[in-house]
Amino acid sequence: MMKLKNVFITGAASGIGKATAEKLYAQGWSLGLLDQNIEQLQTLTQEWDSKRIYCYHADITDVSALQAAISDFCGHFDDCLSVLINNAGILRVGRFEDVSLQDHKLTIDINITGTINLCHMAFPYLRKSGNATVINLSSASTVYGIPEFNSYSASKSAIKAFTEALSLEWREYGIRVCDVVPPFVATNMLATQKAVPPIVSRLGVDVVAEDVAETIISQINGWLIHRPVSVKFGLTHFLTEILPTFVRRPAIQFLNRPSFKGLDPVQHWICRFIAAGPGLHRFPVPQMRTIYKTLDALLGLPEETHVQVEERRISVTDEQQLGIRIYRPVQDPAHTSASMVFFHGGGCVIGDLDTHDNFCRQLSKSSNINVISVGYRLAPEATFPAAIVDAIHAWNWVCKHTDELQISDHSIGIGGDSAGGYISAVVGRRSLQDTLSVQVERKPDYQFIMYPVFDFRFQSEAQKLYGQGLILTSNMMNLFRNSYLNSPDEITLPQVSPLLDEDVSESPATFMVTTEFDVLRDDGLAYVKLLKDAGIKVKHIHLQDSTHGFLSMARFSKAIKRHLSSIYQELAEFIND
């Protein structure tokens, strides 16, 4: 039977559907256009020949409405259909846990169920034609494992598999079934999304809806079952598909890494170097601690010699002793008026007095304060609330032994980075300590906190943006949380996630440092807002070009050295004010 020039297009009001309809109309085809946006379809076709254009309003999951639309259109052409183009689909961008169950179901229902419904309803009319073509739109997400496209890529992969299986069955009826595989860029669906996956720009794919439409039209008389759009994308698509899984997965992860545009180049290169390895979280905890210490020794701050350093063991209870390290400025240690009890970072799992030794030396010398660094117990050997209890004991001991330590009792504060910042915040809020075995006996005069963790739920936007490719990753945070806590039930305790208790009125004056490229960025920013809203004196520095743990990368970065010089000076002014 001679092939008729009639085509039924779903999703015809979208960018790709519209471009395809315009090109086919210009070539003299008769069009059946289906979309949920009937007004947009009618606007598109209002100046077209009404004898060749038939617009239908339907959801392709509505079987009766879909059947009526296809039957009506094919009724004008001897109940024959020459080409069916399935451009219907829905895209919900977001990692699996962030997309609602309703949106997951909607995506899968429209993409998969809608495709099956459409092919089922169109089959009698395609078969009667005897020389028909079915073109489904698949997606590049069928090959590139992008977490934000989870439901979409799964459903599009199902469409691709369905297309291939159907092509084997229907070829005996003279029906050719194939799909066109467009990249993500410039399709109207992706254009409406807030975040575009980095892999898109790295592949250099810059096709527009008209390019996809041109490929669809070429595929009507083509021979491939799966036809990618554009030569460049097609080559990438082909190479990606034929790679074995053990090569493809790391390659995709590498291409899909965040761009981190604006990050200090030195920090960026160090992060890329570390990210190329197996990941610190894959090592046993003892090895993690060794690696962390080694990296800090190689890449961290150089040693500051213009300080006096003293090691001590202090008895905080009858059964327990803690190691502390005291740093005093060489200039005039006897008359240094301010002191800080410091708690090191490392997720309460790694880190110790040595990993933060050079920072405490610089902090003491450059801010002209005495620094008492505390070696609290670490998880998983000592889980929550051991680190906090040790910190409170150490704080109380220092406050009671100012004469012995030869420090002034008029200005004593607390400080810490990362997990140490979290510990400091809990020590600074007496209301969070009622359920603990010990409480602070004196409120700190100030607190100095750097890029802290304040919410162990890990649900912030920064967790999604910066969860991979940097020194601190989501995998590391999960390991820290699992090692530190006794059970998931503890996550929402205010002593674990201080951000969940919004009453911060007891907090001391706070000097906060946050970094932009940090999974914990939003924790610090949210806490600063709470403090300011409560009327607490706050000095906040946000480093737009730095990442979490920049202290461990400071040896070779001029930007970090500049930032630290400013932080030391402003901290000294803040304490003395």
N, C-alpha and C positions, 0 to 999 in steps of 0.2 A: 504494500500500500504506500502511496506517495505521502511523504512526510508533510504534515500541515505546519504552518507557521503560527502556531498558537502556544502560549506559555503561561503557566500559572506560577506566580511568585508570592511566597509568604514573606512577612517582614518587609513589605514593599515600601513602607514609609520611612525606613531607616536609611542611613547614609548609603550603605552598600545596595540595599534593595531599590532605593530611588535611582541611584546611578545606573544600575542594571536595567531598570525599566526604561529609563530615558534612552539608553543606547539601543535597546531592542525595538522600542517604538520608532526610533529614527530609521531603523532598518526594515520597517514595514510589518513587524509582528503584531498580532492581536494579543492583548494582555489581560489576564485575570490577576488583579492585585488584591491581596488580603493583608489586613493589619488591624490591630485594635484601635489605631488612631485613624478613623474614617475621615475626619475633617482634614487631616494632613494629606491623605490620599486624594481627596477631592480637590484640594488646592493645587496639588501637583498636576492633576489631569484636566483641570477645568478648560484649558485651551486645546485639548487633544480631541481627535476624532472620536465621538461617542460610540461609533459603530465598532471601534477596535479596542475600546477600554471598558472594563467591567470592574468596579470596585466593591469589595466585600469587607464587612466588619465582623470579625470573629476571633475567638481565642482558639488556637489549634488543639487545646486540650478539651474543647467543647465539641464532642463528636457530631452531634446533630447539626450544629451551626457550620462546622467544617464540611460535612457531607452536602449540606444545602448549597454552600458556596461553590464547591467543585462541580456538583451536578448542574447547577445553573450555568456556569461558564462553559462546560463541555457540551451542554445542550445546544449551544450556538454553533458547534462545529462537529456535527454528526456523532456526538458522544465520543469524540476522540480528543486525546491530549498529546501533543507532540513533545513538550518539554515541561518538566516540573522542577522548579528551583526552590529549595527549602532554605530560606534565609532566616527562619524564625529561631529565636534563641533569647536567652536572658543571662546576664553576667552580674554576679555579685562578688566584688573584690573584697577580700578579707581572709585572714587566717582562720582555720577551721573553727577554733574555739570562740572567735569573735562574731561569726555569722550565726544568726538565729536559726533554729531548727526549721522554722517556717520558710526562711529564705533558702536554706539547703533544699527543702522539698520542692519549692517553687522552681528553682533552677533546674533540678533534675526532671521535674514533671514536664516543664515546657520543652526542654532540650531533647529529652529521650522519648517520653510519651507522645509529645507533639509530633516528633519525626515519624514514629511508628503509625500514629493516627493518620498523618498526612499520606504516607505511602500506601497504607491500607485502603483509604478512601479513593485515592487516585488510580490504584492498580487496574480496575476494569477499563478505564478510559485510556490509560497508557497501553494496555494490552491490545485494545481494539485498533490503536494507531499502527501497531506492527513495526514501528521504527521510531521508538521514543527514547528520550534521555531523561534521567533523573539526576539532579545535581544537589547534593547536600553540602552545606558549609560546615567544615570541621574547624579546627583551630590549631595554631602553633602550640597551644598549651597541652596538646596531646603528646608532645615530645618533650617540651621543656618543663621540668618539675618545679613549678613556681607555687610556693605554699599559699599565696594570696588567692590563687585561682582554683582552690581545691575542688569545690563542687562543679565549677564550670569545666575544668579540664577533665574531670572524671566523666561528666556527661558527654562532653565532646569526643572523648576517647570511645565511649560507647557508640556514639553516632558513626564514628569511623569504622568500628568493628561491624556494626549493623550494615553499613554501606557495602563493605567488602563481602559479607555473607549474602546480602541480597543480590549483589551483582552476579554471583554464581548461580543463584536460583532463577533470576529473571531473564538471563540472557537467552534462554530457550524460548522466551516469548518475544524476543526481538527488542527487549528493553535494556538499555545500557544504564547502569547505576554507577555513579562515581561521586567524588567529592572534591571541592576546592578548599585548599588549606591557606587561609590568609594569616599573616602575622597580626599582632595586636594593634600596631600603631595606626592611628587615624581612623579606625573604625569608630562609628559614632558611640558605641557602647563604652569603649575605653576612654574616649575623649571626655566622658562625663565623670570619670573617676578622679578622686583626689590624688591618688598615688599611682605612678606608673612604675612597674618593676624595672630595676636597673638593666636587666638582661636585654630589654628592648633597645635601649640606646647603644649598648655594647655590640649588638649584632648589626647596628647600622641600618636597620630596616626603616625605610621612610616612605612606604607606599601609602596611597590614599584610597578612598572608597572607589574612585574611578579606575584605579589599577586593578582592584579586586573584581570590579564589574567586567573589565576587559578580559580578565582571565576566565571568568564564568562563561562569557560568550564564546571565547576560544575553545573552552572545554565542551561546548555543545557538539562540536564536530571533531573533538579530540579523541585520544586513544588511551590516555592514562586513567587509572582508577583514582589515584590520589594526585592532584595537581597543585603544587605550591604556587603562590603568587610571587612573581619576579624571579629573575635568574639568581640574584644574589641570595635571596631568602631561600629559594629552592635548593641551592647548593648546600647551604647551612642545614636546612631541614633534612636533606638526604644524608649528609655526613653524620648528623646527630642520630638519625634512626639506625644507621648501620653500625654505630659504635657499640661494643659490648657494654653491658651494664656497669661493670666495675670501672670502665673508663668514662662512660657517659655521665654517671652520677657526680663524680668530683668535677668534671668539666662544666656541668650545668651549675653546680654550686659555685664554682669560680666565676662563671659569667653572671650569675645572679647575685653576686655579692653587692652590698650597698656601695654607692659611689663615694660617700664621705667627702663631697666637694666642700672645700673650706677648711678641712682639717689640716693642721700644721704638717707640711710634707715629711718632716723627720718622723713625727709620730705615726703618720700614715704608712711610711715604709717599714717601720718597726712592727706595726700591727700586721701588715701584709706578710712580713717574714715569719712572724709567730703563727699567723693563721694558716700558713702553708704546711705547718706540721700537723700532727694527729690531734691536737687539742689537749690542753692541760688537764681537762676534766677526765680524760681517758686513763690517766695514770693513777696508781694507788696514792693515797694521801701522803705517805712519807716521801715518795718521789716528787709529788707536787710541791711539797715544801722545799725540797732541795733545788728543784728547777726554778722556783720563784726566787729563792735566795741568790741563785747563780745569775739569773737575768738581771736582778737588781744590782749585783756587783759589777756586771759588764756594762749595763746601760744606764744605771741610776746615777744619782748625784755623786760627785767626787767628795772625798773626805775633807771636812773642815777641821783644821787643827787649832784654831783660836778659841778653843773651849776647854774647860776642865771637865773630865768625865770620871764618874765614880760608880762602881758596881756595889750593890747591896742585896742582901736577903732580908726581908722583913717578915715578922710573924703577925699575920692578920687574924688568926685564931689560934687556939691552943694546939690544934692539929695541923695547921696549914701555914706554909710560907710561900711568898711570892718574890720573884726577882724584879728589881727595879734598877734603872740606870739614870743617874742624875747628871745633867748637863748645866754648866754655869759659864757665862761669858767671861773671857779672860780679862776684859778691860777693867772691871771693878766688881767682881762677884759678890763681895760683901755688902755692896750698896745697891744691888739689883733689886728693885722694889716689887716686881711681879713674878709669879711662878705659874706654871701650867702642868697639870697632871695629864699625861698624854697616853692614849690608847691606840695602838697600831691597827691598821686595816688588814684585810685578808679573809674576809667572810667568816671570821671566828673559827677558821679552819687552818689557814696557812698564815705566814707572817710571824715575826717575833721581834725581839729587841734589836737583833742584828739587821733585819731587812729595812728597818726605819732609823737605823743609827745615824746615817749621814744627814737625813732630813732633820732629825732632832738636833744634831749639831748645828746645822745652818739656822734652824728656827731659834735656837738659843742665842747664837752669836748675832744674827741679823735683826732679831726683834728685841734683843737685850732683855731676855727673860730666862729664868731658871726653868728647865724642862725636866720633869720626873716621868720617865717612860716606864710603863707597867707591863710586865710579862704575865698576862692573865692566862688561865687554862684554855686550851683549844678543844674544839670538837674534831672528830667524833668521840675522842677519849672522855671529854667532859662536855656534855650537852647542855642546852638551855635549862636553867638560867645561870650556869656556872660562870660564864664570862662577865655577866652583869654583876653577880654577887662578888666576884673577885675585884671588879672595878670599884664597887662601893666600899669594900673593905680597904682597898688601897687608898681611896680618896679620904676616908675617915682617918686612916693611919697618918697620912701626910699632914692633915689638918691638926692632929694631936701632937705631932713631932716637929713643928716648925722650928723650935729652938735647936733641937738636935740636928736638923737639916740646915740650919743657919739660913733660913729664908723668912721673909716678912709674911705675917699672917693677914696683912691688910689687902692684898690683891692676889688671890689664888683662884685660878680657873681650871677648866678642863678642856680637852681637845682630842681630836682624832680624825683619821681619814677613813672613808668607806665604812666598814663594819665598826671601826673605832669611833666614827662620827655617830653611828647609831647608839653605841654604848654610852657616849658622852651625853646624848640627848636624854637617855633614860636616867642616867646619874643626875642630870640637871632637873628632873621632874619628880619631886617627892611623891606626888600622887600616884605614880606608876609603880611604886615600890611596896605598897601595903601587903601584897601577897608574897613578898620575898622574905628570906630569912634575916635580912639586914636592910637598914635604910640609912640614907645619908644623915649625918649629924649636923651638917652645915651646908647651906646652899652655895654653890659655886658663884664667884663674882662675875664670871663671864664664861662663854664657851666658844671654842674655835672648831668649826666643823667643815670638813672637805668631802665633797661628793658622797653623801651618806646614803645608806639604804634605810628607808623608813616604812616600807610596805612590802612584806614578804609574800603578798599575793601575786606580785609580778604581772600586773594587768595594765600598766601604763602604756601610753603611745610610744614612749621612748624604748620600752622593752621590745616593741615590734620593729621599730626603725633600726635599732642598733644592737640587736640580739646576736649578730654574727659578724665576724670579720675584724673585731677589735680585741683588745687584751681581755677585757671582761665581757664574756658572752652569756647568753641565756643558759647555755649548758653548764657553765661554771656557776651561775647563780643558783640553778636547780641543785647542783651538787652541794653547794654551801648550805642551802636550806635543808636538804635531806640529811646532811651530816649534823647540823646544829640543832634541829628540832627533834623532839621525842616522838611526835605524831603530827599529822596534818591539822589536827584540831587546834594546835597552838598558833597557827598562822595568824589568826585574827585577834589574838591577845594583844592588848595595848603595849605590853612589855616587849612584844616581838615586832609588832607593826605600830609604832607610836603615831603614825599619821592617822590611824583610825580613831584615836581619841583626840578630838579637836580642841580640848581645853588645854592650851599651852600657856596659861596665864602665870604658872609658876616658873617658867623658863627664865634663865639668866639672860643678860644681854648677849647677843649672838653675832659672831662673825662667820658668815657662810660663804664657801667657795663651791660653785657648781661648774660643770663642764657640759658643753653642747653635745658632743658625740659620746653619749654615755647612756647605758640602759637604765641608770639610776637618776638621770637628769630630772625627771618630773617629780621624783620624791623630794629632792632638795628645793625645787621651785615651789612646790605645794606647801612645804613646811615654812618657807620664808613668808608666804602669804598668810599662813595661820599666825605666825609670830607678829607680823605687822598689824594684822587685824586685831590682835589681842593687846596691842600697844607696847610690845616688847621692843627695846632698842635693837635694831638690826643693821649690820653692814653686810651687803651682799655683793660679791664679785662673780660674774658669770663669764667664763672663758669660752668665747665663740669658736676658737680654733683648736681646742684641746679635747682630749678624751680621758676617760676614767683611768686612774693609775698613772698619770703623767709623771709622777715622781720617779717611777721606775724607768723613764725614758729621757731623763733630764740631762744626761752627760753630753749628748750630741745635739740638743735642740736649743738654739738661741731663743726661740719663742718661749719655751718653758722657763729658761733662766730669767728672761725679762719679767714674765708673770710672777715668778717666785720673789724676785727682788721687790716688786710692787706689793705683793701680799705681805712680806715681812715688814715693810715700812708701814703699810696701812694698819696691820695688826698691832704694831707697837703704839701707833697713835690711838687706836681704838681702846687698847687696854689702859693707856694713860689718861684718856679723856674722862 
